[in-house]
Each structure stands twice: as structure tokens, then as C-alpha cells.
Amino acid sequence: MRTTGHVWISVRSRKPSAAPSAIAARDRHSWNDETAAHDVAAGGGMQAVIAAAELRTRENVLGLIDPTILAHALDNDALAQAQPPPL
């Protein structure tokens, strides 16, 4: 005979019967992502992302912008630092 505790454990440990529906990648991007992606594609770095998305701080950007876009922005920053300044 099961006790109430056993029933609770078995219900809590049971996996959901249906997984949540997958969201297409194009539907996961916000307006901020789209704006930032455009600026990053044009060669912009983190400052360009912050300005384009109007999120004001690096922390906001890190929490709200797609990590793939941020990786490209950081790559652009690294490339800009590696190039010598124009004469």
C-alpha cells in the first residue's frame, strides 16, 4: 500500500508526457536581436550592439541578445583591435 509521500514522489518524478513545442529559430529573435544582427553584420562590435538595441548597458545586452550575435560582435571588436590604426 502506498502512502501519500510515495504518491507525491512518483507524480513529481514522472516525466511530462509531451515535450513543449519547438520554436523556430526565426521566431526566437526579438527586434533587438534583428537590429543588433544588422549592425554586427556591418562590422559593429559590442558598443554598436548596445547603441543599436538601446539597452544602455553591457549587462542588459548579455542577458537579452542572442549569444551567437554577441559572439560575432566580440569577433568584430577583436579584429578592430588587431588592425593597425590608419595613417
C-alpha positions in Angstrom: 0.0 0.0 0.0 1.3 3.4 -0.9 1.5 6.3 1.4 0.8 9.9 0.5 4.6 10.6 0.4 5.1 7.8 -2.2 2.3 9.1 -4.4 3.8 12.6 -4.3 7.3 11.4 -5.2 6.0 9.2 -8.1 4.0 12.1 -9.5 6.9 14.6 -9.1 9.5 12.3 -10.6 7.3 11.4 -13.6 8.5 13.0 -16.9 6.0 15.0 -18.8 4.1 13.1 -21.5 4.6 15.6 -24.2 7.5 17.9 -24.8 6.8 21.6 -25.3 6.6 22.5 -29.0 9.8 23.7 -30.5 10.0 27.3 -31.5 11.6 28.0 -34.9 14.9 30.0 -34.7 13.4 32.8 -36.7 10.6 33.2 -34.1 13.0 33.4 -31.1 14.7 36.6 -32.3 13.4 39.8 -30.9 13.5 43.3 -32.5 16.7 43.9 -30.5 18.3 40.7 -32.0 17.4 41.8 -35.5 18.7 45.3 -35.0 21.9 44.1 -33.4 22.5 41.5 -36.0 22.2 44.1 -38.7 24.9 46.3 -37.1 27.2 43.4 -36.3 26.9 42.2 -40.0 28.1 45.7 -40.9 31.2 45.2 -38.8 30.0 46.6 -35.5 31.1 45.4 -32.1 29.7 45.4 -28.6 29.3 49.2 -28.5 27.3 49.1 -31.7 25.1 46.4 -30.3 24.4 48.4 -27.1 23.6 51.5 -29.1 21.5 49.7 -31.8 19.4 47.8 -29.3 19.1 50.8 -26.9 19.8 48.5 -23.9 22.2 51.0 -22.3 24.5 48.5 -20.5 26.6 45.6 -21.4 24.8 43.5 -18.8 21.5 44.1 -20.4 22.9 43.2 -23.8 24.4 40.0 -22.4 21.1 38.9 -21.0 18.8 39.9 -23.9 20.7 39.5 -27.2 21.2 36.1 -28.9 24.6 34.7 -27.8 25.6 34.0 -31.5 25.1 37.7 -32.3 27.3 38.6 -29.3 30.0 36.2 -30.4 30.2 37.9 -33.8 30.2 41.3 -32.2 33.1 40.3 -30.0 34.9 38.9 -33.0 34.5 42.2 -34.8 35.9 44.0 -31.7 38.9 41.7 -31.7 39.5 42.3 -35.4 39.3 46.0 -35.0 41.9 45.9 -32.2 44.2 43.7 -34.2 44.4 46.1 -37.1 46.8 49.0 -37.0 45.3 52.4 -37.0 45.0 54.2 -40.3 47.8 56.6 -41.2 
